[in-house]
Amino acid sequence: MHIVVVGLGQVGLSVVRILEARGHDVVAIDRDSKAITHAEDHFDVATLQGYGASARVLKAAGCARADLIIAVTDQDETNLVAALTARHLGTSKAVARVQGADWVDIGGEDGVAMGLLGVDAVFNPRVLAARELARIARSHGAVEVLELAEGRVEVLQVEVAPGARAAGRPLVDLRLPQGMRVAAVVRAGQLMVPGGADVIRSGDRVFLVGLPRVIRDTLPRFAKVEQTGKVAILGGGVVGSTLARALEGTGVAVTVIERNVAVAEALALELPKTTVIVGDGTDCELLDEHDIGTSDLMFGATSDEQVNLMGALVARRAGVRRTGIIVSRQEYESLYQQLGIDIVVSPRQMAADVILRHVRGTEVRSLSALAGGQAELVELTAPQGARAVGRPLMELDLPRGVQICAVIKANRIVIPGGRDTIEPGDGVILVATAATHLAATRLFRVARS
């Protein structure tokens, strides 16, 4: 694919790195000469210095023949204009990122607006992060929650508790109920897709995939089930306010700590059931004064990663049971866990997931990176003529590192066994490690004559 990337900030560089590794023809655009030099020094891609929404610059980047433009500068208007201009020039598909508070309500439940203002996909990664945190807060002890197949399939990442029934036993001996399975295990920061002989250990982080009701019923075998009654949020910006809005009225007592007086006052007026405190969320005395230590969860949701980390560590010391932070680089997740942070959410990684869904093609419905990109969880539509279609799964000879977790039929969800088959048009949810994702993709690719 010929892909144009406008904006070489953290998200843009992350996307360029992935696209280059997968062999795409990439042209990267940025106004900043230092950003251009950095891209040239680190990646084998073409570059253009200039205004990314300029028709002249986009023509020079080859937008008349481009398959996709990805607009991810720090300016929302630039991204939207660049996407629209590229489409006008002939680019097949356009994806644009927005970040401002004016774009909080786009995209419905999944946070991605299709066809907005003529752009194929517009998304706000800060809103995606806030909704992920809200799902975690409403869960019963998960550190990550993903919803697939329009909410009919759920993915929970949980830490295996000491003394849990699942600990110390091979998967084949767990006799998990129909309707769920263990899709991946993270141990000492390393992800593996397990087989029946693999043993779950205390302290492992496991990804459970299946029907929401079945997973909730089975969760106590793996983790300590905890109710969340009180949540503290550090930061009242886009992430913090969206999270508070999602939790208000759910029976959870929400407290937001915000340093900016004007932002705090506006939030207090908008959310009358939420307690809003003006102050520094890293101040131990403030946390003690407002009894923040009795919270079940504390989320560091400011735009400053260091403030989020410090606020979470101070909150943990004050007595908060679980802490989570917004970060820019999810590949450091295991390091944060060593520091005592339970939940790590990266808007940058969420942005990359949305973008890669469109790079993969129309058959991919959703894509999520697991454990800092060590594996991908993909939801796709099985096309007629693909190698995986019409054959029992036991005959597919899946490589170690690939697992088909669920098949979405017209009227039911199947957690498949070896004798089950995938039919044309079925939805498929699979997990594949970075080393095996190409092999997994080939299973669902139609051979060309």
DALINRA-V920546 format. One record per backbone hydrogen bond with DSSP energy under -1.0 kcal/mol. CO is the residue of the C=O (numbers start at 1). NH is the residue of the N-H. E is the energy in kcal/mol with one decimal. If there is no record, write none. Layout:
# DALINRA-V920546
co=CO nh=NH e=E
co=CO nh=NH e=E
This chain:
# DALINRA-V920546
co=1 nh=25 e=-2.4
co=2 nh=67 e=-2.4
co=2 nh=68 e=-1.4
co=3 nh=27 e=-2.2
co=4 nh=70 e=-3.0
co=5 nh=29 e=-2.9
co=6 nh=72 e=-3.2
co=9 nh=13 e=-2.6
co=10 nh=14 e=-2.0
co=11 nh=15 e=-2.5
co=12 nh=16 e=-2.6
co=13 nh=17 e=-2.4
co=14 nh=18 e=-1.8
co=15 nh=19 e=-2.8
co=16 nh=20 e=-2.7
co=17 nh=21 e=-1.9
co=18 nh=22 e=-1.2
co=19 nh=24 e=-2.1
co=20 nh=23 e=-1.7
co=25 nh=3 e=-3.0
co=26 nh=46 e=-2.0
co=27 nh=5 e=-2.8
co=28 nh=48 e=-2.3
co=29 nh=7 e=-3.2
co=30 nh=50 e=-1.6
co=32 nh=36 e=-1.9
co=33 nh=37 e=-2.6
co=34 nh=38 e=-2.4
co=35 nh=39 e=-2.1
co=36 nh=40 e=-2.4
co=37 nh=41 e=-2.2
co=38 nh=42 e=-1.5
co=39 nh=43 e=-2.3
co=43 nh=45 e=-1.3
co=46 nh=28 e=-2.9
co=48 nh=30 e=-1.7
co=51 nh=54 e=-1.9
co=54 nh=58 e=-2.5
co=55 nh=59 e=-2.4
co=56 nh=60 e=-2.0
co=57 nh=61 e=-1.4
co=58 nh=63 e=-2.1
co=59 nh=62 e=-1.6
co=62 nh=65 e=-1.6
co=66 nh=92 e=-2.2
co=68 nh=4 e=-2.4
co=69 nh=95 e=-2.5
co=70 nh=6 e=-3.0
co=71 nh=97 e=-2.4
co=75 nh=79 e=-2.0
co=76 nh=80 e=-2.3
co=77 nh=81 e=-2.6
co=78 nh=82 e=-2.7
co=79 nh=83 e=-2.3
co=80 nh=84 e=-2.4
co=81 nh=85 e=-2.8
co=82 nh=86 e=-2.4
co=83 nh=87 e=-2.0
co=84 nh=88 e=-2.2
co=85 nh=89 e=-1.8
co=86 nh=91 e=-2.6
co=93 nh=69 e=-1.9
co=94 nh=121 e=-1.5
co=95 nh=71 e=-2.7
co=96 nh=123 e=-2.0
co=100 nh=103 e=-1.8
co=101 nh=104 e=-1.2
co=113 nh=122 e=-2.5
co=115 nh=118 e=-1.5
co=116 nh=119 e=-2.5
co=120 nh=115 e=-1.2
co=121 nh=96 e=-2.6
co=122 nh=113 e=-3.0
co=123 nh=98 e=-2.6
co=124 nh=128 e=-2.1
co=125 nh=129 e=-2.3
co=126 nh=130 e=-2.1
co=127 nh=131 e=-2.4
co=128 nh=132 e=-1.8
co=129 nh=133 e=-2.3
co=130 nh=134 e=-2.1
co=131 nh=135 e=-2.0
co=132 nh=136 e=-2.1
co=133 nh=137 e=-2.5
co=134 nh=138 e=-1.8
co=144 nh=157 e=-2.6
co=146 nh=155 e=-2.7
co=148 nh=153 e=-2.1
co=149 nh=152 e=-1.6
co=153 nh=148 e=-3.1
co=154 nh=210 e=-1.9
co=155 nh=146 e=-2.6
co=156 nh=208 e=-3.1
co=157 nh=143 e=-3.3
co=158 nh=206 e=-2.6
co=160 nh=203 e=-2.6
co=161 nh=164 e=-2.1
co=164 nh=167 e=-1.2
co=166 nh=169 e=-1.1
co=169 nh=200 e=-1.6
co=170 nh=173 e=-1.3
co=171 nh=174 e=-1.6
co=179 nh=211 e=-2.8
co=181 nh=209 e=-2.7
co=184 nh=207 e=-2.6
co=185 nh=192 e=-2.5
co=186 nh=205 e=-2.4
co=187 nh=190 e=-2.1
co=190 nh=187 e=-2.7
co=192 nh=185 e=-2.7
co=195 nh=198 e=-1.4
co=196 nh=172 e=-2.7
co=198 nh=171 e=-2.3
co=200 nh=168 e=-3.7
co=201 nh=204 e=-1.9
co=204 nh=160 e=-3.2
co=205 nh=186 e=-3.3
co=206 nh=158 e=-2.3
co=207 nh=183 e=-2.8
co=208 nh=156 e=-2.4
co=209 nh=181 e=-2.0
co=210 nh=154 e=-2.9
co=211 nh=215 e=-2.6
co=212 nh=216 e=-2.4
co=213 nh=217 e=-2.0
co=214 nh=218 e=-1.8
co=215 nh=219 e=-1.7
co=218 nh=221 e=-2.1
co=219 nh=222 e=-2.1
co=219 nh=223 e=-2.4
co=221 nh=166 e=-2.5
co=222 nh=161 e=-2.4
co=229 nh=253 e=-2.8
co=230 nh=296 e=-2.2
co=230 nh=297 e=-1.6
co=231 nh=255 e=-2.3
co=232 nh=299 e=-2.6
co=233 nh=257 e=-2.9
co=234 nh=301 e=-2.5
co=237 nh=241 e=-3.0
co=238 nh=242 e=-1.9
co=239 nh=243 e=-2.5
co=240 nh=244 e=-2.4
co=241 nh=245 e=-2.4
co=242 nh=246 e=-2.0
co=243 nh=247 e=-1.6
co=244 nh=248 e=-2.1
co=247 nh=250 e=-2.1
co=253 nh=231 e=-2.9
co=254 nh=275 e=-2.5
co=255 nh=233 e=-2.9
co=256 nh=277 e=-3.3
co=257 nh=235 e=-2.9
co=258 nh=279 e=-1.4
co=260 nh=264 e=-2.5
co=261 nh=265 e=-2.6
co=262 nh=266 e=-2.2
co=263 nh=267 e=-2.1
co=264 nh=268 e=-2.3
co=265 nh=269 e=-1.7
co=266 nh=270 e=-1.8
co=267 nh=271 e=-2.5
co=271 nh=274 e=-1.6
co=275 nh=256 e=-3.0
co=277 nh=258 e=-2.8
co=280 nh=283 e=-1.9
co=283 nh=287 e=-2.0
co=284 nh=288 e=-2.4
co=285 nh=289 e=-2.7
co=286 nh=290 e=-1.8
co=287 nh=292 e=-2.5
co=288 nh=291 e=-1.2
co=291 nh=294 e=-1.2
co=292 nh=295 e=-2.3
co=295 nh=321 e=-1.5
co=296 nh=322 e=-1.2
co=297 nh=232 e=-2.7
co=298 nh=324 e=-2.5
co=299 nh=234 e=-3.2
co=300 nh=326 e=-2.1
co=304 nh=308 e=-2.2
co=305 nh=309 e=-2.4
co=306 nh=310 e=-2.6
co=307 nh=311 e=-3.0
co=308 nh=312 e=-2.2
co=309 nh=313 e=-2.3
co=310 nh=314 e=-2.6
co=311 nh=315 e=-2.3
co=312 nh=316 e=-2.4
co=313 nh=317 e=-2.0
co=314 nh=318 e=-1.7
co=315 nh=320 e=-2.3
co=322 nh=298 e=-1.6
co=323 nh=342 e=-1.1
co=323 nh=343 e=-1.9
co=324 nh=300 e=-3.1
co=325 nh=345 e=-2.3
co=329 nh=332 e=-1.4
co=330 nh=333 e=-2.0
co=332 nh=336 e=-2.2
co=333 nh=337 e=-2.2
co=334 nh=338 e=-1.7
co=335 nh=339 e=-1.2
co=336 nh=341 e=-2.3
co=337 nh=340 e=-1.4
co=343 nh=325 e=-2.2
co=345 nh=327 e=-2.5
co=346 nh=350 e=-2.1
co=347 nh=351 e=-2.4
co=348 nh=352 e=-2.2
co=349 nh=353 e=-2.3
co=350 nh=354 e=-2.1
co=351 nh=355 e=-2.4
co=352 nh=356 e=-2.8
co=353 nh=357 e=-1.5
co=355 nh=359 e=-1.5
co=356 nh=360 e=-2.2
co=361 nh=364 e=-1.3
co=363 nh=381 e=-2.6
co=366 nh=379 e=-2.7
co=368 nh=377 e=-3.2
co=370 nh=374 e=-1.2
co=370 nh=375 e=-1.4
co=374 nh=434 e=-2.3
co=375 nh=370 e=-3.1
co=376 nh=432 e=-2.1
co=377 nh=368 e=-2.2
co=378 nh=430 e=-2.5
co=379 nh=365 e=-2.9
co=379 nh=366 e=-1.8
co=380 nh=428 e=-2.9
co=382 nh=425 e=-3.4
co=383 nh=386 e=-1.7
co=386 nh=389 e=-1.4
co=392 nh=395 e=-2.2
co=393 nh=396 e=-1.8
co=399 nh=402 e=-1.8
co=401 nh=433 e=-1.8
co=403 nh=431 e=-2.5
co=406 nh=429 e=-2.7
co=407 nh=414 e=-3.0
co=408 nh=427 e=-2.3
co=412 nh=409 e=-2.4
co=414 nh=407 e=-2.8
co=417 nh=420 e=-1.1
co=418 nh=394 e=-2.7
co=420 nh=393 e=-2.2
co=422 nh=390 e=-3.4
co=423 nh=426 e=-2.2
co=426 nh=382 e=-2.9
co=427 nh=408 e=-3.1
co=428 nh=380 e=-2.6
co=429 nh=405 e=-2.2
co=429 nh=406 e=-1.7
co=430 nh=378 e=-2.9
co=431 nh=403 e=-2.4
co=432 nh=376 e=-2.8
co=433 nh=436 e=-1.1
co=433 nh=437 e=-1.1
co=436 nh=440 e=-2.3
co=437 nh=441 e=-2.3
co=438 nh=442 e=-2.0
co=441 nh=444 e=-1.3
co=442 nh=445 e=-1.3
co=443 nh=388 e=-2.5
